[in-house]
């Protein structure tokens, strides 16, 4: 399987020090299978110390992905924004209005993955966040008031009640046009960035967030550090646990589950394709031309016949667990994954988070796919 690796902009230790971030040799992870919560912290050995299975396509039984880290440490001192900062807002309607940011003292960052808030923290302004979306899990954001409810809907009144001076958004929470229009009409500076769907867009988002915060140089450094960490992790996976025989690379599909009636399969452009590709797994949905997120049909699932099915932890919980998923979702039991109970679950807030946690997620997926016994 051929994969193009992107060269990092800068790979020196000096750069990582410049943004006060360090990469650790071992991983600290949360155990359990519900994603998040007060799970026990455990230490994970480096990938180089693991014994990979002989044939990842023949593994049986479920695995919970333990995601270590965070391997980036947040800055110990707050950065000093260079304000005012004038940037182009990348609104979903295709317009790019100029927005001049004059005050970053009260920030709300909205994205369905929590990545934008993660970037604010990584750039040293985490203490300036005054509210959060349900996906935000960056260190220090635990007690922030929520401004999103069910269905990823933003409570505009709740946002305004927190008196933000700057709102960052990628348009994934909304209704986006309502959020932007109402907040701007209320005098709030709103800057939109492109939604993160792959590694390259995650780097660009880091630059755009940095620029909006008046920290353009730090944003460039953050993007380069994230790229370096991802590339280093991909190399580490290739050199330690990924099988050299392409015929033994696991064939995987990702299912989005919510309750008994919401089932989607993610394909090209969803973000899952980038993660699976990076760890060497075959994303069958993308291979077969499945684009974005679509409702899954039993026929499509059986035809794809995955070796493993990847799901979010809370999604798996919402359908009653592994056995209920196999028994109740039509088509699963007829696949190789269903017959082998090969269901892999990963924390909802991390699997598509992107940004500073991407290398950690890749590390966890590699363990689950190639050395699952290390996670027992």
C-alpha atoms as one frame of an Amber mdcrd trajectory, in Angstrom:
protein
   0.000   0.000   0.000   1.560   3.245  -1.099   1.295   6.321   1.072   2.798
   9.751   0.587   4.415  11.219   3.666   4.595  14.952   4.016   7.897  16.364
   5.129   7.636  18.417   8.290   8.379  22.121   7.975  10.910  22.038  10.797
  12.040  19.029  12.806  14.486  20.543  15.291  14.159  20.203  19.054  14.557
  23.960  19.228  11.188  24.409  17.564   9.433  22.186  20.054  11.035  24.075
  22.888   9.948  27.327  21.292   6.311  26.359  21.683   6.931  24.694  25.070
   5.907  21.238  23.899   7.655  17.942  24.526   7.198  14.473  23.111   7.348
  11.640  25.630   8.844   8.182  25.144   6.083   6.331  26.992   2.368   6.962
  26.836  -0.016   7.625  29.713  -3.471   6.356  28.852  -6.985   6.018  30.222
  -8.338   2.531  30.674 -11.983   1.545  30.443 -14.307   1.359  27.469 -16.708
   4.246  27.710 -14.479   7.062  26.533 -13.455   9.773  28.954 -14.634  10.023
  32.515 -12.658   9.276  35.643 -10.741   6.377  34.114  -7.596   4.977  35.617
  -4.365   6.331  34.187  -1.938   3.620  33.066   1.501   3.672  31.512   1.937
   2.220  28.046   5.286   0.863  26.942   6.887   2.310  23.789   5.849   0.625
  20.545   9.370  -0.722  20.162   8.849  -2.921  23.231   5.659  -4.555  21.954
   5.353  -7.941  20.264   3.054  -7.553  17.248   0.718 -10.377  16.264   1.707
 -12.585  13.359  -1.377 -11.768  11.280  -3.402  -8.654  12.232  -6.208  -9.810
   9.911  -6.767 -12.950  12.008  -7.138 -11.340  15.441 -10.284 -12.247  17.371
 -12.115 -10.415  20.127 -12.789  -6.733  20.854 -10.176  -4.139  21.753 -10.491
  -0.762  23.447  -7.999   1.765  22.082  -5.982   3.267  24.882  -4.791   6.700
  23.798  -1.734   7.859  25.660  -0.521  11.323  26.371  -1.167  14.031  25.812
   2.395  13.909  24.511   2.356  17.662  23.961   2.776  19.681  27.124   0.904
  22.964  27.272   2.957  26.153  27.693   3.780  27.100  31.265   3.564  30.808
  30.490   0.856  32.654  28.587   1.838  34.055  25.198   1.534  37.767  24.476
  -0.811  38.384  21.518   0.168  41.039  18.992  -3.121  42.899  18.641  -5.002
  44.173  16.759  -4.771  41.285  14.287  -6.655  41.441  10.982  -7.428  38.069
   9.386  -9.756  36.617   6.764 -12.654  34.622   8.170 -13.312  31.506   6.064
 -17.102  31.489   6.339 -19.038  28.464   5.098 -21.018  30.627   2.678 -17.821
  31.106   0.676 -17.228  34.657   1.774 -13.992  35.730   3.443 -14.702  38.917
   5.370 -11.881  40.714   7.118 -12.114  40.504  10.887  -9.964  42.631  13.139
  -9.410  40.958  16.489  -8.774  43.498  19.221  -9.320  41.485  22.390  -8.537
  37.829  23.202  -9.285  38.005  26.910 -12.518  35.975  26.641 -12.472  33.250
  23.968 -14.924  30.545  22.917 -13.701  28.019  20.330 -16.381  25.894  18.644
 -15.757  22.701  16.659 -17.344  19.269  16.575 -13.974  17.698  17.404 -12.807
  20.138  20.081  -9.649  20.847  18.095  -9.941  24.622  18.006 -10.036  24.861
  21.798  -7.111  22.446  21.888  -5.144  24.872  19.719  -6.009  27.830  21.934
  -4.625  25.899  24.906  -1.545  24.794  22.970  -0.833  28.415  22.044  -0.849
  29.455  25.683  -4.241  31.139  25.965  -6.173  28.332  27.612  -6.897  30.509
  30.645  -8.757  32.907  28.324 -11.351  30.301  27.314 -14.702  31.049  28.968
 -16.939  28.339  27.454 -16.671  25.104  25.503 -18.411  22.651  23.197 -19.125
  19.068  24.234 -16.065  17.698  22.423 -13.489  19.942  24.097 -11.275  17.954
  26.451  -8.006  19.918  26.472  -6.273  20.206  29.851  -7.741  22.975  31.975
 -11.119  23.063  30.187 -12.874  20.525  32.379 -14.957  23.033  34.358 -15.858
  25.440  31.572 -19.589  25.940  30.970 -21.055  24.159  27.934 -22.494  26.225
  25.098 -23.647  23.305  22.938 -26.509  20.900  23.497 -27.925  17.846  21.767
 -27.462  17.575  18.035 -24.343  19.765  18.130 -26.519  22.900  18.332 -24.921
  26.059  19.694 -26.852  27.951  22.351 -26.312  31.478  21.059 -27.839  33.037
  24.158 -25.538  30.932  26.288 -22.546  32.121  24.265 -23.543  35.764  24.575
 -24.141  35.313  28.286 -20.461  34.488  28.710 -19.544  37.844  27.099 -16.869
  36.518  24.705 -14.557  38.960  22.951 -13.668  36.388  20.283 -15.406  33.296
  18.936 -13.484  30.820  16.775 -15.473  28.331  14.694 -15.018  25.828  11.873
 -18.722  25.777  11.013 -19.235  22.221  12.249 -21.504  23.373  15.084 -24.472
  25.520  14.420 -26.618  26.309  12.685 -23.454  27.958  11.425 -25.053  30.902
   9.626 -27.242  31.672  12.623 -24.289  31.532  14.988 -22.101  33.786  12.871
 -24.805  36.318  12.037 -26.260  36.625  15.521 -22.915  36.852  17.240 -21.584
  39.436  14.818 -24.770  41.453  15.110 -24.215  41.423  18.865 -20.743  42.890
  18.340 -18.713  39.730  18.898 -15.667  39.182  16.698 -16.137  35.808  14.949
 -13.348  34.138  12.968 -14.068  30.992  10.963 -11.383  28.533   9.877 -11.672
  25.596   7.484 -12.919  22.358   9.006 -10.199  19.810   9.679 -10.556  16.704
   7.505  -6.934  15.551   7.153  -3.431  16.264   8.398  -2.792  19.194   6.078
  -5.982  20.992   7.100  -5.082  20.469  10.769  -1.776  22.238  10.203  -3.486
  25.102   8.395  -6.054  25.434  11.164  -3.229  25.821  13.680  -1.800  28.650
  11.589  -5.198  30.309  11.200  -6.010  30.103  14.908  -2.592  31.496  15.751
  -3.104  34.409  13.368  -6.557  35.158  14.819  -5.124  35.224  18.325  -2.375
  37.636  17.346   0.142  34.803  17.613   0.939  34.177  13.958   4.522  33.042
  14.513   3.489  30.699  17.324   0.769  29.301  15.063   3.357  28.484  12.404
   5.539  26.818  15.033   2.604  24.836  16.400   1.681  23.591  12.922   5.265
  22.495  12.298   5.507  20.746  15.666   2.257  18.844  15.086   3.420  17.786
  11.622   6.733  16.619  13.025   5.038  14.576  15.762   2.714  12.895  13.257
   5.478  12.055  10.801   7.661  10.705  13.599   4.818   8.503  14.861   4.118
   7.143  11.369   7.780   6.168  11.018   7.772   4.591  14.485   4.695   2.501
  13.628   6.260   1.358  10.352   9.516   0.376  12.042   8.029  -1.438  15.043
   4.567  -2.997  14.682   3.192  -2.600  11.176   3.601  -5.797   9.100   5.845
  -5.591   6.066   3.544  -7.933   4.141   0.804  -5.780   2.617  -1.484  -8.827
   2.497  -1.567  -8.778   6.297  -2.630  -5.153   6.665  -6.047  -5.190   8.372
  -9.072  -4.167   6.320 -11.220  -1.833   8.415 -14.463   0.133   8.260 -15.529
   2.889  10.645 -19.144   2.963  11.811 -20.726   5.928  13.572 -23.301   4.619
  16.027 -25.890   6.464  18.091 -28.691   4.422  19.599 -30.660   1.835  17.677
 -31.312   3.724  14.442 -28.327   5.965  13.637 -25.650   4.131  11.678 -23.215
   5.863   9.345 -20.115   4.629   7.577 -17.264   7.117   7.147 -15.204   7.191
   3.971 -12.960   9.491   1.964 -12.725  13.014   3.342 -14.176  12.113   6.742
 -10.879  12.225   8.617 -11.048   8.538   9.485  -9.525   7.710   6.107  -6.442
   9.775   6.957  -5.964   8.055  10.315  -6.378   4.526   8.962  -4.066   5.251
   6.067  -1.424   6.647   8.407  -1.292   3.496  10.529  -1.225   1.262   7.445
  -4.752  -0.154   7.689  -6.873  -0.457   4.566  -9.896   1.861   4.746 -12.327
  -0.290   2.759 -14.963   2.444   2.429 -12.504   4.775   0.738 -11.092   1.928
  -1.341 -14.585   1.317  -2.712 -15.306   4.953  -3.455 -17.365   5.766  -0.363
 -17.113   9.543   0.183 -17.852  11.434   3.369 -20.435  10.069   5.802 -23.363
   7.991   4.529 -25.942   5.756   6.107 -24.703   2.205   6.044 -26.686  -0.587
   4.408 -26.376  -4.266   5.345 -25.563  -5.118   1.741 -22.668  -2.650   1.600
 -21.270  -3.836   4.905 -21.416  -7.505   3.953 -19.814  -6.780   0.575 -16.944
  -4.935   2.255 -16.446  -7.826   4.725 -14.043  -5.987   7.063 -11.510  -7.739
   9.273 -12.269  -5.167  11.971 -14.913  -2.551  12.661 -13.821   0.695  14.312
 -16.374   2.612  16.396 -16.524   5.383  19.004 -16.692   4.166  22.601 -19.873
   5.996  23.563 -21.450   4.993  20.286 -20.741   1.352  21.099 -22.192   1.861
  24.554 -25.328   3.432  23.050 -26.152   0.238  21.127 -25.565  -2.034  24.099
 -21.972  -3.137  23.540 -20.169  -5.526  21.234 -22.616  -8.439  21.349 -25.639
  -6.210  20.770 -23.922  -4.473  17.852 -23.212  -7.798  16.179 -26.686  -9.174
  16.847 -28.774  -6.086  16.135 -27.080  -4.167  13.314 -28.048  -6.073  10.194
 -25.044  -7.255   8.218 -22.426  -7.125  10.976 -22.785 -10.775  11.964 -22.148
 -11.840   8.360 -18.790 -10.057   8.168 -15.442 -11.472   9.210 -15.288  -8.783
  11.929 -18.655  -9.866  13.298 -17.799 -13.556  13.262 -14.528 -12.817  15.100
 -16.111 -10.185  17.406 -13.366  -7.890  16.159 -14.810  -4.552  17.257 -12.334
  -1.792  18.103 -13.576   1.218  20.055 -11.846   4.543  20.663 -12.680   7.595
  22.778 -15.259   9.795  21.034 -13.473  13.029  21.923 -10.132  11.858  20.528
 -10.647   9.804  17.372 -11.335  12.829  15.160  -9.821  15.500  17.374  -6.812
  16.128  15.157  -4.173  18.597  16.183  -1.955  17.983  19.163  -3.537  14.589
  19.943  -3.169  13.064  16.462   0.131  11.295  17.141  -1.340   9.861  20.348
  -4.398   8.563  18.471  -2.187   6.973  15.807  -0.158   5.321  18.553  -3.315
   3.901  20.155  -4.757   2.643  16.873  -1.471   0.930  16.044  -1.499  -0.887
  19.385  -5.101  -2.005  18.898  -4.537  -3.231  15.337  -1.082  -4.796  15.593
  -0.444  -5.606  19.266  -3.876  -5.875  20.925  -2.586  -8.162  23.672  -0.595
  -5.195  25.010  -3.877  -3.454  25.842  -5.438  -6.287  27.853
